[in-house]
Amino acid sequence: MPDLLSVLTSLAWPLAMALAWLAGEFGQRWTGLPRISFYGLVGFALAHPQIGVLPMPDAGAISLLADIAFGLILFELGYRINLRWLRINPWVGVAGLAEAGLTFIAVYLVAIAFGSAEMTALMMAALAMGTSPATVVRIVNEQRSSGQMTERVLHLSAQNCVLAVFAFNAIVGYWIFRTYEAVPEALWQSTVMLAGSILVGALFGIVVPALLRAIRNPGHDATVAFALAVVLVVAICDVASLSPVVASLAFGLAARHRRIAFSQAQRNFGPLGELLTVLLFLYAASTLNWRTVMEGSTLAVAVVLVRMLTKTVGVTAFAHLSGISWRKGALTGLGLAPLSVFVILLLEHARHAGVTVVEELRAMAGVTMLLEVFGPIIIQRALFWAREAPEPNHAA
């Protein structure tokens, strides 16, 4: 019996991935909804606190693979960031600062109104600033979306990630010392972490293209080389307590500006990327406990609604100044709704580093579960309403 139990435990993740993939394929075909929403539902249902098929998440191989999957997506997002466009049209960046700032303030006030402790409210506000690049990039690629709104959502989601990582780490630093005198030190530590992460990513963005040029066949070997480099970036950040989110973004950004082509065929890193995407969304949802989700459900709904409102208002306010219509500005803000994977991995990194903040953020479990399922649907519909992606087809 112990041998059988061991075998079944070993098969849990492969079987769950197969089931999630099938649910995604059939779910998308029957409903037209994004595949990743179904991956999340399967992961949540099979998680240890629910049906119990999957073991409790830990800092083992599955967690590392999820980090690598996230790193690959962040690299691709960074690769699509056009700094020249942001310099020509700085109002896009200003809109990002405005919506992130509004979101931080509004979520903080809502959390305080619901009786949350000040530190919990601050951490929730910092996390709410972010937008999940995993969901954004996946949906944009899956829908073959292109246009002004698509580019703005991609650029703003990258900016949101950096701002959220900085704010969250600064607040965690303050939380560790729990004194106002520690605020400058917490900000300094977060700044150093951010700078170190950018430096690691930028160095890889310079070295890897140089190696590809030395090989003299960059078009053929770029995908494998970039994938291996992302694995190294994630591993280095894990050992050095840096942010793999910021480092992977910086790597992609630097690689783009080293003029190494990353073709349409290499988007999602081919079959490897597709497989790891299934694992990423499955793993993210499997970290959630239904009791925790229910306990924070009322505040979670309020946070989701307020966050969507502030992001939409923040981007819409600068729509004309940045060169788009009010309607596309509002849809861009709506497209920033996804959050789940980004928050879950950030909290997991904090937990593995010995910072026990997860239990104090019960409402974020509800937020992440809601947006694990509905975030991909919201951005999919926003892209369709903006006429930058075809309406999904599904069986009658």
Backbone torsions as a table, in degrees:
resi	resn	phi	psi	omega
1	MET	NA	-46.5	177.2
2	PRO	-57.6	-37.2	179.2
3	ASP	-64.0	-42.7	178.9
4	LEU	-63.5	-41.3	179.0
5	LEU	-62.8	-40.4	179.0
6	SER	-63.9	-41.4	179.0
7	VAL	-63.8	-45.5	-179.4
8	LEU	-64.0	-38.3	178.0
9	THR	-64.3	-41.3	179.6
10	SER	-65.1	-30.5	-178.1
11	LEU	-86.9	-8.2	-172.5
12	ALA	-56.6	-51.8	-176.8
13	TRP	-68.2	-46.2	176.7
14	PRO	-58.9	-42.1	179.4
15	LEU	-66.8	-39.9	178.7
16	ALA	-64.3	-39.3	178.0
17	MET	-64.7	-41.3	178.4
18	ALA	-63.7	-42.3	179.4
19	LEU	-66.0	-41.4	179.2
20	ALA	-64.0	-41.6	179.5
21	TRP	-62.8	-45.0	178.7
22	LEU	-62.7	-42.0	178.4
23	ALA	-61.9	-40.0	179.1
24	GLY	-65.3	-44.1	-177.7
25	GLU	-66.9	-50.5	-178.8
26	PHE	-70.8	-37.5	178.9
27	GLY	-62.6	-43.8	178.7
28	GLN	-65.5	-38.8	-178.6
29	ARG	-67.5	-39.3	-175.9
30	TRP	-82.3	-31.6	-173.7
31	THR	-114.5	-20.5	-175.1
32	GLY	80.5	0.4	-179.4
33	LEU	-81.3	158.6	-177.2
34	PRO	-61.5	144.1	179.8
35	ARG	-60.6	-38.3	-173.8
36	ILE	-66.2	-23.6	174.4
37	SER	-63.0	-38.5	179.7
38	PHE	-73.6	-34.4	175.1
39	TYR	-58.2	-43.6	-179.2
40	GLY	-64.1	-42.2	179.6
41	LEU	-62.7	-42.3	179.3
42	VAL	-65.1	-44.3	179.5
43	GLY	-60.2	-42.7	180.0
44	PHE	-66.0	-43.1	-177.9
45	ALA	-66.4	-37.8	-176.2
46	LEU	-86.8	-4.9	-175.8
47	ALA	-60.6	158.6	-177.6
48	HIS	-55.6	-43.3	-179.7
49	PRO	-71.9	-16.3	-179.7
50	GLN	-98.4	-105.2	-179.5
51	ILE	-70.8	-32.8	175.9
52	GLY	92.5	15.4	179.2
53	VAL	-70.2	-43.6	-178.3
54	LEU	-88.4	143.6	177.6
55	PRO	-71.8	168.1	177.1
56	MET	-62.7	137.1	179.0
57	PRO	-62.5	141.6	175.6
58	ASP	-142.0	-171.7	-176.8
59	ALA	-90.4	30.2	-176.7
60	GLY	-88.9	-152.0	-173.2
61	ALA	-64.5	-39.1	-178.3
62	ILE	-63.9	-42.1	178.0
63	SER	-62.8	-41.4	178.7
64	LEU	-64.6	-42.2	178.4
65	LEU	-63.5	-37.4	176.9
66	ALA	-63.9	-41.0	177.2
67	ASP	-62.8	-40.2	178.8
68	ILE	-65.8	-42.8	177.5
69	ALA	-59.1	-43.7	178.4
70	PHE	-65.0	-40.0	178.5
71	GLY	-62.2	-40.5	177.9
72	LEU	-61.6	-42.1	179.9
73	ILE	-67.8	-41.1	179.0
74	LEU	-65.7	-37.8	175.7
75	PHE	-59.2	-46.0	180.0
76	GLU	-63.2	-39.7	177.4
77	LEU	-63.1	-46.5	177.7
78	GLY	-59.5	-36.9	179.7
79	TYR	-64.3	-27.3	-177.8
80	ARG	-89.6	-4.0	179.4
81	ILE	-77.7	128.9	-178.9
82	ASN	-110.3	99.4	-178.3
83	LEU	-64.5	-32.6	180.0
84	ARG	-63.0	-40.4	178.1
85	TRP	-63.7	-40.5	179.2
86	LEU	-67.1	-32.6	176.6
87	ARG	-70.5	-38.9	179.8
88	ILE	-70.8	-37.1	-177.3
89	ASN	-122.7	74.0	-175.3
90	PRO	-65.9	-15.3	-178.4
91	TRP	-66.2	-21.8	174.8
92	VAL	-64.4	-46.7	177.5
93	GLY	-65.1	-37.9	178.2
94	VAL	-63.3	-42.0	177.7
95	ALA	-60.7	-39.2	177.9
96	GLY	-63.9	-42.0	177.2
97	LEU	-64.2	-39.7	-178.4
98	ALA	-65.9	-48.6	-177.2
99	GLU	-68.7	-35.3	178.0
100	ALA	-67.9	-42.7	178.5
101	GLY	-64.2	-44.7	177.3
102	LEU	-60.4	-41.6	180.0
103	THR	-62.9	-44.6	179.6
104	PHE	-57.9	-50.2	-177.3
105	ILE	-64.0	-46.8	-175.7
106	ALA	-65.7	-44.4	-179.1
107	VAL	-67.0	-38.3	176.8
108	TYR	-59.4	-47.0	-178.8
109	LEU	-65.5	-39.5	178.3
110	VAL	-64.7	-44.3	-179.9
111	ALA	-62.5	-41.6	177.6
112	ILE	-63.5	-41.3	179.8
113	ALA	-62.6	-29.5	178.9
114	PHE	-86.8	5.7	176.0
115	GLY	89.9	12.8	178.4
116	SER	-71.2	150.8	174.3
117	ALA	-65.9	155.3	-176.8
118	GLU	-57.2	-44.8	-177.8
119	MET	-66.7	-39.7	177.0
120	THR	-63.2	-42.8	179.3
121	ALA	-62.8	-40.1	178.9
122	LEU	-64.5	-43.6	-179.9
123	MET	-66.9	-39.9	176.4
124	MET	-61.5	-42.7	-179.4
125	ALA	-63.2	-41.4	179.1
126	ALA	-64.5	-44.6	179.4
127	LEU	-64.8	-37.6	-177.8
128	ALA	-66.9	-20.7	177.7
129	MET	-63.0	-31.5	-172.7
130	GLY	-72.7	165.1	170.9
131	THR	-132.5	135.5	-175.5
132	SER	-74.3	109.2	179.0
133	PRO	-66.3	-26.4	179.8
134	ALA	-60.5	-45.8	179.6
135	THR	-69.9	-44.1	-177.1
136	VAL	-61.1	-51.9	-177.5
137	VAL	-64.4	-42.0	-178.9
138	ARG	-61.6	-46.2	-178.0
139	ILE	-69.2	-41.2	178.4
140	VAL	-59.6	-44.2	179.0
141	ASN	-69.0	-43.0	-177.7
142	GLU	-64.1	-38.3	-178.4
143	GLN	-87.4	-4.1	-176.0
144	ARG	52.5	45.9	-175.4
145	SER	-82.3	146.3	175.8
146	SER	-155.9	147.2	178.9
147	GLY	143.3	-177.6	-176.3
148	GLN	-60.9	-44.8	-179.7
149	MET	-65.4	-43.6	-179.9
150	THR	-57.1	-48.5	-178.9
151	GLU	-64.1	-38.9	179.1
152	ARG	-66.4	-41.7	178.1
153	VAL	-61.9	-43.4	178.9
154	LEU	-62.1	-47.9	-178.1
155	HIS	-66.9	-41.9	-178.7
156	LEU	-70.1	-34.0	178.5
157	SER	-65.8	-37.8	176.3
158	ALA	-64.4	-44.8	178.6
159	GLN	-62.5	-42.4	178.7
160	ASN	-60.4	-39.1	-180.0
161	CYS	-60.6	-48.4	-178.3
162	VAL	-62.9	-45.6	-179.9
163	LEU	-62.3	-42.9	-178.5
164	ALA	-67.3	-41.9	178.5
165	VAL	-61.3	-45.4	179.2
166	PHE	-61.2	-50.7	-177.4
167	ALA	-63.9	-43.5	-177.8
168	PHE	-63.8	-44.5	-179.3
169	ASN	-67.8	-35.2	176.8
170	ALA	-65.1	-42.9	-179.3
171	ILE	-69.7	-37.6	176.1
172	VAL	-63.4	-40.3	176.6
173	GLY	-60.7	-42.9	176.8
174	TYR	-64.8	-39.1	-179.6
175	TRP	-62.6	-36.3	-178.8
176	ILE	-64.2	-42.4	-177.3
177	PHE	-89.7	-28.1	176.9
178	ARG	56.1	35.0	174.5
179	THR	-136.9	146.3	-179.9
180	TYR	-67.4	-24.6	177.7
181	GLU	-67.0	-19.1	-178.1
182	ALA	-85.7	-5.2	-177.1
183	VAL	-58.6	-49.2	178.8
184	PRO	-59.1	-40.6	179.4
185	GLU	-66.0	-40.2	179.0
186	ALA	-63.9	-42.2	178.1
187	LEU	-64.6	-40.6	179.7
188	TRP	-64.9	-44.6	179.1
189	GLN	-62.1	-40.2	178.6
190	SER	-66.5	-37.7	178.0
191	THR	-65.3	-43.6	178.6
192	VAL	-63.0	-43.1	177.9
193	MET	-59.9	-44.5	-179.7
194	LEU	-63.2	-45.9	-179.2
195	ALA	-63.9	-42.1	178.6
196	GLY	-63.1	-40.9	179.5
197	SER	-64.7	-43.3	178.4
198	ILE	-62.7	-41.0	-179.7
199	LEU	-62.8	-45.4	179.1
200	VAL	-60.2	-47.8	179.8
201	GLY	-63.0	-42.1	-179.1
202	ALA	-65.1	-39.6	178.5
203	LEU	-62.1	-43.7	176.6
204	PHE	-64.1	-35.8	179.5
205	GLY	-67.2	-20.9	176.5
206	ILE	-91.6	-44.3	-173.8
207	VAL	-70.9	-45.4	-176.0
208	VAL	-62.7	-47.5	175.0
209	PRO	-59.1	-36.2	178.1
210	ALA	-63.7	-41.5	177.1
211	LEU	-64.4	-39.7	179.5
212	LEU	-65.0	-36.9	176.6
213	ARG	-67.3	-34.5	178.4
214	ALA	-67.4	-33.0	177.2
215	ILE	-70.1	-26.5	178.2
216	ARG	67.9	24.7	174.1
217	ASN	-149.1	55.6	-173.5
218	PRO	-63.9	-32.6	-178.4
219	GLY	-62.1	-35.3	-177.3
220	HIS	-82.7	-38.3	-170.2
221	ASP	-100.2	-1.8	-172.6
222	ALA	-61.8	-43.0	-174.5
223	THR	-61.8	-48.9	-179.5
224	VAL	-65.2	-42.8	-179.1
225	ALA	-62.5	-45.2	179.5
226	PHE	-65.1	-39.8	180.0
227	ALA	-63.5	-45.7	178.3
228	LEU	-63.3	-38.7	179.7
229	ALA	-65.5	-38.6	177.4
230	VAL	-62.6	-40.7	177.1
231	VAL	-57.8	-44.7	179.1
232	LEU	-64.9	-41.6	179.3
233	VAL	-60.1	-47.2	-179.8
234	VAL	-62.0	-42.9	-179.3
235	ALA	-64.9	-42.6	179.5
236	ILE	-63.5	-44.0	179.4
237	CYS	-63.3	-36.8	179.3
238	ASP	-64.7	-42.7	-179.3
239	VAL	-71.5	-39.1	-173.9
240	ALA	-91.8	5.1	-178.7
241	SER	56.9	40.6	174.7
242	LEU	-102.2	178.4	-178.6
243	SER	-95.9	112.1	176.2
244	PRO	-65.6	-23.9	177.5
245	VAL	-62.6	-54.4	-177.4
246	VAL	-68.8	-40.7	-178.6
247	ALA	-64.0	-42.5	179.8
248	SER	-66.7	-39.7	175.6
249	LEU	-61.0	-46.3	-179.4
250	ALA	-64.0	-37.9	177.6
251	PHE	-60.0	-49.9	179.6
252	GLY	-62.6	-40.6	-179.5
253	LEU	-64.0	-46.0	-179.7
254	ALA	-66.5	-39.6	179.8
255	ALA	-62.8	-39.2	178.5
256	ARG	-59.0	-43.6	-175.0
257	HIS	-83.3	1.6	169.9
258	ARG	-95.5	7.0	172.2
259	ARG	64.6	35.0	172.6
260	ILE	-97.4	125.5	-174.9
261	ALA	-71.5	138.3	175.6
262	PHE	-128.2	95.3	-166.1
263	SER	-74.7	167.4	178.4
264	GLN	-57.6	-35.3	-178.5
265	ALA	-65.7	-23.1	-176.9
266	GLN	-92.8	0.0	178.0
267	ARG	-60.3	143.6	-176.5
268	ASN	67.2	5.9	-179.6
269	PHE	57.8	34.8	173.4
270	GLY	64.3	-153.7	-177.8
271	PRO	-58.3	-35.3	178.4
272	LEU	-61.2	-45.3	179.1
273	GLY	-64.5	-39.3	178.8
274	GLU	-61.7	-44.3	-179.6
275	LEU	-63.7	-45.4	-179.0
276	LEU	-69.0	-27.9	176.0
277	THR	-64.7	-42.5	176.3
278	VAL	-58.2	-47.0	-179.4
279	LEU	-62.0	-42.1	-176.6
280	LEU	-60.1	-50.4	-177.3
281	PHE	-73.5	-31.7	175.1
282	LEU	-64.9	-47.6	-179.0
283	TYR	-63.6	-44.5	-177.7
284	ALA	-58.2	-46.9	-179.5
285	ALA	-69.8	-28.3	-177.7
286	SER	-71.5	-12.8	179.2
287	THR	-81.6	-8.1	-174.3
288	LEU	-92.1	143.6	179.1
289	ASN	-110.6	128.8	-174.5
290	TRP	-61.2	-32.3	179.1
291	ARG	-66.1	-43.4	178.7
292	THR	-65.2	-40.0	178.1
293	VAL	-60.4	-44.9	-178.4
294	MET	-69.6	-37.9	-178.3
295	GLU	-61.5	-35.6	-178.5
296	GLY	-104.7	19.5	-170.9
297	SER	-66.1	-40.0	-177.5
298	THR	-65.6	-49.2	177.2
299	LEU	-64.2	-36.0	179.8
300	ALA	-60.6	-45.4	179.2
301	VAL	-61.9	-42.2	179.3
302	ALA	-63.3	-42.5	-180.0
303	VAL	-64.5	-44.1	179.8
304	VAL	-59.9	-45.9	-178.2
305	LEU	-66.7	-45.0	-180.0
306	VAL	-65.4	-41.1	179.5
307	ARG	-62.0	-44.7	178.6
308	MET	-63.5	-38.8	179.9
309	LEU	-65.4	-47.7	-176.6
310	THR	-67.6	-38.5	178.5
311	LYS	-66.9	-40.0	178.9
312	THR	-66.5	-45.3	179.7
313	VAL	-64.8	-43.6	-178.1
314	GLY	-61.1	-43.0	-179.6
315	VAL	-75.4	-40.4	-178.4
316	THR	-62.9	-36.1	-178.6
317	ALA	-59.0	-29.7	-178.3
318	PHE	-108.1	14.3	-175.4
319	ALA	-59.5	-54.7	-177.4
320	HIS	-65.0	-39.6	178.7
321	LEU	-62.8	-31.6	-179.5
322	SER	-91.6	0.0	171.1
323	GLY	97.1	19.7	175.6
324	ILE	-130.1	169.3	-179.1
325	SER	-75.6	163.5	175.3
326	TRP	-56.8	-41.0	-176.6
327	ARG	-61.8	-47.3	179.8
328	LYS	-69.5	-30.6	175.4
329	GLY	-63.1	-44.6	179.0
330	ALA	-64.4	-40.5	179.7
331	LEU	-68.1	-33.8	175.6
332	THR	-62.8	-45.5	177.1
333	GLY	-60.3	-39.6	178.1
334	LEU	-65.4	-35.3	-179.9
335	GLY	-68.2	-11.5	177.9
336	LEU	-88.3	9.5	-176.8
337	ALA	-63.3	-38.7	-175.5
338	PRO	-56.8	141.7	-175.9
339	LEU	-147.5	-27.7	-160.8
340	SER	-52.5	-59.8	-172.0
341	VAL	-61.5	-41.1	179.9
342	PHE	-57.9	-48.2	-178.5
343	VAL	-65.3	-45.7	-176.5
344	ILE	-61.0	-46.6	-178.7
345	LEU	-69.1	-35.1	177.1
346	LEU	-64.2	-43.3	178.3
347	LEU	-67.8	-36.9	178.3
348	GLU	-64.8	-40.0	177.3
349	HIS	-63.7	-41.0	178.4
350	ALA	-63.4	-41.4	-179.5
351	ARG	-66.2	-43.3	-179.9
352	HIS	-67.1	-24.6	177.7
353	ALA	-82.2	-0.3	178.0
354	GLY	93.1	9.0	179.2
355	VAL	-95.9	106.7	-174.2
356	THR	-87.1	73.6	-179.0
357	VAL	-101.5	-13.1	-171.3
358	VAL	-61.9	-44.4	-177.1
359	GLU	-64.4	-24.9	-179.3
360	GLU	-83.5	-4.6	-176.3
361	LEU	-117.9	49.2	-176.7
362	ARG	-58.9	-39.2	-178.2
363	ALA	-63.3	-29.4	-179.7
364	MET	-67.7	-24.5	175.0
365	ALA	-64.5	-42.4	176.7
366	GLY	-65.8	-40.7	178.5
367	VAL	-61.1	-47.7	-177.5
368	THR	-65.9	-37.0	178.6
369	MET	-67.2	-43.7	177.5
370	LEU	-58.7	-46.3	-175.6
371	LEU	-83.4	-15.7	171.7
372	GLU	-62.3	-39.4	-178.2
373	VAL	-91.1	-48.2	-171.4
374	PHE	-90.3	-22.3	179.0
375	GLY	-56.4	-50.4	178.0
376	PRO	-61.1	-35.8	179.8
377	ILE	-67.4	-41.1	-178.9
378	ILE	-62.5	-47.9	-178.6
379	ILE	-69.5	-34.4	176.5
380	GLN	-60.1	-45.5	-179.5
381	ARG	-68.9	-37.5	179.1
382	ALA	-62.2	-41.4	177.9
383	LEU	-64.5	-38.0	178.2
384	PHE	-67.8	-44.8	-179.9
385	TRP	-64.4	-28.5	177.5
386	ALA	-81.1	-1.5	-178.8
387	ARG	59.3	37.1	177.5
388	GLU	-111.9	1.9	176.1
389	ALA	-148.3	146.1	179.1
390	PRO	-70.0	149.0	177.7
391	GLU	-64.4	132.7	-177.0
392	PRO	-62.0	138.7	176.3
393	ASN	-94.8	145.2	176.2
394	HIS	-152.6	161.1	-178.7
395	ALA	-68.1	148.1	179.7
396	ALA	-71.4	NA	NA
